[in-house]
Amino acid sequence: MDNGLGGERKVNPGEIAVGIDLTDTYSQVSYGIADAKDVDTLSVINGGNEYMIPTALFRRREVNQWYFGADAVRNADGDGYYVDRLITRAEEGQEIVLGNEHYRPSALIALFIRRLLSMLNMLAPTNRIATLMITVDNLDDNLAAVLSEAVASLSLNTDQVSFQSHMESFYFYNIYQPAELWGHSVLLFDFSDEYLKSLKMSCNKNTTPVVAFVDPGFYQNVKVSKVKNLLPDSMDAREADAAFLEIARAQSSNQVLSAIYFIGDGFNREIYKNSLAFLCTRGRAFEGNNLYSKGACYAAKNKIYQTIISENHVLLGNDKLKANVGINVLKQGQNSYLPLLDAGVNWFEVRKSCKIILNEGNKVNLVITPMTGRNPEIAEITLSDLPKRPPKTTRLHISVRMQSESRMEVKIKDLGFGEMFPSSKLEWTEVIVI
């Protein structure tokens, strides 16, 4: 496949794209010139490859002195207040109390990100950041709102700031790799949390654009926190290897795998040696810890400078809209399609409105085109009690949002048509399953 670049806008020389992976335990930062292919990851050791920065803060008692990352961990037992689990606290939405001070989760996340960017500034000046992507394990509208509030206080020189899940970062990491590494299915095993997780990406090349799917897996029979400290040849280690081998066989059964990734500090090749030996016969194997932050950085680049491949592929994950939605209209006397919603965007970010002139009658037809290859469907909305008017003398305001990944709410208002046909003030709301 051609991996040539086909940008959305002109990128100024030296503009930087940044991806930040935020988890409850560790965070990482990847960065690169916006219109270049290379992406690097910030190391806490100058010239090294120690990418994992503890997601922690510590504030000394009675003074407003903060420690960050590894310094916070070292001072955790000192005279002050240690703060961890920043993402979970943000999801819970409760204020964080440190002595007599109350903090919104967004304020402490903003402080942590500011310190991350301060570290990055030595390698990539923050005033040159053109686009920033923050990735978290699971993204919903509540967490997105907290992250938006945090970023708003950073005074960045760009409004190109977005958020995405690890699933989407995995997708972007893959499509920016050489084609031979994702021509077939790609499998990832994540050993960074309490229990083993997996992601598997595959593509349906019979659709236009090509639809990519990422299927998650969660395995409570492999407790990572317990296994990573075992002796390699102990009975418990052999049982953990056998449990992982069973998962590996199931995940790779009847699959052609282009690549297999092992990430997280809980992966120990000495413990999982039989599983690793098996998987290495199924595809090219890679081990590392910065895949999500790199994927976020590629996604950040993609916001302002798309590749031909990214333009021709769309991810339909659990949090993605899985159909295009639009209206057939007359434009300058010609039949035309007016897009409202685009497949592949986060459903909770979807908000779109438009104004149209109704040709005749009292019905609005929405065209729903699933990206799974099924035929387009027509969703007919009847505007009950709409005043009868001559053709093309009824203006409508249509607003669309998603209530969930499969439920679309459509609101329509009668605007009338000037002084000749005043608005009836009528409104209609319909929920359509797509």
TARA-V773633 format. One record per residue. N is the residue number from 1. SS is DSSP state (helix for helix, strand for strand, loop for the rest). PSI is psi in whole degrees, 0 to 359 (NA if undefined). Layout:
{{N;SS;PSI} {N;SS;PSI}}
This chain:
{{1;loop;150} {2;loop;128} {3;loop;30} {4;loop;164} {5;strand;135} {6;loop;90} {7;loop;158} {8;loop;330} {9;loop;166} {10;loop;129} {11;loop;129} {12;loop;144} {13;loop;133} {14;loop;359} {15;loop;144} {16;strand;140} {17;strand;138} {18;strand;137} {19;strand;130} {20;strand;126} {21;strand;117} {22;strand;122} {23;loop;173} {24;loop;334} {25;loop;306} {26;strand;155} {27;strand;157} {28;strand;156} {29;strand;125} {30;strand;151} {31;strand;160} {32;strand;161} {33;strand;135} {34;loop;323} {35;loop;20} {36;loop;162} {37;loop;331} {38;loop;141} {39;loop;132} {40;strand;163} {41;strand;135} {42;loop;128} {43;loop;140} {44;loop;347} {45;loop;122} {46;loop;120} {47;loop;2} {48;loop;195} {49;loop;40} {50;loop;96} {51;loop;344} {52;loop;116} {53;strand;118} {54;strand;131} {55;loop;81} {56;loop;153} {57;strand;154} {58;strand;130} {59;strand;127} {60;strand;146} {61;loop;139} {62;loop;350} {63;loop;155} {64;loop;57} {65;loop;123} {66;strand;143} {67;strand;154} {68;strand;145} {69;loop;228} {70;helix;325} {71;helix;323} {72;helix;318} {73;helix;318} {74;helix;331} {75;loop;8} {76;loop;326} {77;loop;9} {78;loop;189} {79;loop;89} {80;strand;207} {81;strand;123} {82;strand;132} {83;strand;121} {84;loop;191} {85;loop;45} {86;helix;323} {87;helix;315} {88;helix;319} {89;helix;322} {90;helix;319} {91;helix;324} {92;helix;334} {93;loop;16} {94;loop;148} {95;loop;150} {96;strand;123} {97;strand;121} {98;strand;98} {99;loop;237} {100;loop;2} {101;strand;139} {102;strand;132} {103;strand;137} {104;loop;144} {105;helix;323} {106;helix;327} {107;helix;320} {108;helix;326} {109;helix;320} {110;helix;318} {111;helix;317} {112;helix;314} {113;helix;322} {114;helix;320} {115;helix;322} {116;helix;313} {117;helix;330} {118;helix;320} {119;helix;317} {120;helix;332} {121;loop;333} {122;loop;334} {123;loop;326} {124;loop;100} {125;loop;130} {126;helix;337} {127;helix;355} {128;helix;4} {129;strand;118} {130;strand;334} {131;strand;138} {132;strand;132} {133;strand;128} {134;strand;128} {135;strand;140} {136;strand;168} {137;loop;301} {138;loop;127} {139;loop;129} {140;loop;181} {141;helix;327} {142;helix;313} {143;helix;322} {144;helix;322} {145;helix;319} {146;helix;316} {147;helix;322} {148;helix;318} {149;helix;321} {150;helix;313} {151;helix;326} {152;helix;334} {153;loop;1} {154;loop;346} {155;loop;47} {156;loop;157} {157;loop;11} {158;loop;150} {159;loop;7} {160;loop;71} {161;strand;128} {162;strand;169} {163;strand;147} {164;strand;165} {165;strand;166} {166;helix;326} {167;helix;316} {168;helix;325} {169;helix;323} {170;helix;317} {171;helix;311} {172;helix;325} {173;helix;315} {174;helix;312} {175;helix;351} {176;loop;5} {177;loop;165} {178;loop;146} {179;helix;328} {180;helix;346} {181;helix;355} {182;loop;23} {183;loop;330} {184;loop;200} {185;strand;151} {186;strand;134} {187;strand;133} {188;strand;134} {189;strand;123} {190;strand;113} {191;loop;31} {192;loop;348} {193;loop;193} {194;loop;318} {195;strand;157} {196;strand;138} {197;strand;161} {198;strand;158} {199;strand;137} {200;strand;123} {201;strand;135} {202;strand;161} {203;strand;141} {204;strand;102} {205;loop;4} {206;loop;3} {207;loop;160} {208;loop;115} {209;loop;169} {210;strand;131} {211;strand;127} {212;strand;140} {213;strand;141} {214;strand;117} {215;strand;125} {216;strand;156} {217;strand;149} {218;strand;130} {219;strand;103} {220;strand;351} {221;strand;356} {222;strand;96} {223;strand;103} {224;helix;317} {225;helix;331} {226;helix;323} {227;helix;324} {228;loop;344} {229;loop;9} {230;loop;155} {231;loop;137} {232;loop;323} {233;loop;14} {234;loop;164} {235;helix;317} {236;helix;322} {237;helix;319} {238;helix;324} {239;helix;321} {240;helix;320} {241;helix;318} {242;helix;321} {243;helix;318} {244;helix;322} {245;helix;321} {246;helix;318} {247;helix;316} {248;helix;318} {249;helix;316} {250;helix;318} {251;helix;334} {252;helix;1} {253;loop;132} {254;loop;30} {255;loop;141} {256;loop;118} {257;strand;129} {258;strand;322} {259;strand;152} {260;strand;130} {261;strand;139} {262;strand;119} {263;strand;161} {264;loop;148} {265;loop;356} {266;loop;357} {267;loop;125} {268;loop;109} {269;loop;338} {270;loop;331} {271;loop;317} {272;loop;38} {273;helix;322} {274;helix;320} {275;helix;316} {276;helix;318} {277;helix;320} {278;helix;312} {279;helix;328} {280;loop;344} {281;loop;350} {282;loop;341} {283;loop;173} {284;strand;131} {285;strand;141} {286;strand;144} {287;strand;139} {288;strand;185} {289;loop;353} {290;loop;26} {291;helix;316} {292;helix;319} {293;helix;324} {294;helix;318} {295;helix;322} {296;helix;322} {297;helix;318} {298;helix;320} {299;helix;323} {300;helix;316} {301;helix;317} {302;helix;336} {303;helix;329} {304;helix;349} {305;loop;84} {306;loop;151} {307;strand;164} {308;helix;322} {309;helix;315} {310;helix;330} {311;helix;332} {312;loop;8} {313;strand;150} {314;strand;138} {315;strand;131} {316;loop;79} {317;loop;187} {318;loop;330} {319;loop;16} {320;strand;145} {321;loop;130} {322;loop;15} {323;strand;151} {324;strand;142} {325;strand;133} {326;strand;185} {327;strand;137} {328;strand;123} {329;strand;167} {330;strand;126} {331;strand;115} {332;loop;41} {333;loop;0} {334;strand;144} {335;strand;133} {336;strand;159} {337;strand;124} {338;strand;108} {339;strand;140} {340;strand;307} {341;strand;139} {342;loop;131} {343;loop;148} {344;loop;354} {345;loop;159} {346;strand;128} {347;helix;327} {348;helix;353} {349;helix;357} {350;loop;121} {351;strand;123} {352;strand;142} {353;strand;157} {354;strand;169} {355;strand;135} {356;strand;163} {357;strand;123} {358;strand;128} {359;loop;309} {360;loop;169} {361;loop;199} {362;loop;35} {363;strand;143} {364;strand;127} {365;strand;121} {366;strand;136} {367;strand;119} {368;strand;116} {369;strand;100} {370;strand;144} {371;loop;4} {372;loop;0} {373;loop;352} {374;loop;160} {375;loop;151} {376;loop;149} {377;strand;153} {378;strand;124} {379;strand;113} {380;strand;127} {381;strand;121} {382;strand;127} {383;loop;85} {384;loop;140} {385;loop;12} {386;loop;129} {387;loop;142} {388;loop;127} {389;loop;163} {390;loop;159} {391;loop;142} {392;loop;31} {393;loop;24} {394;strand;115} {395;strand;139} {396;strand;141} {397;strand;122} {398;strand;127} {399;strand;140} {400;strand;136} {401;strand;162} {402;strand;130} {403;loop;330} {404;loop;185} {405;loop;346} {406;loop;357} {407;strand;117} {408;strand;128} {409;strand;126} {410;strand;125} {411;strand;132} {412;strand;132} {413;strand;139} {414;strand;117} {415;strand;355} {416;strand;203} {417;strand;81} {418;loop;203} {419;loop;335} {420;loop;320} {421;strand;83} {422;loop;159} {423;loop;143} {424;loop;353} {425;loop;8} {426;loop;146} {427;strand;146} {428;strand;139} {429;strand;131} {430;strand;139} {431;strand;124} {432;strand;131} {433;strand;124} {434;loop;NA}}
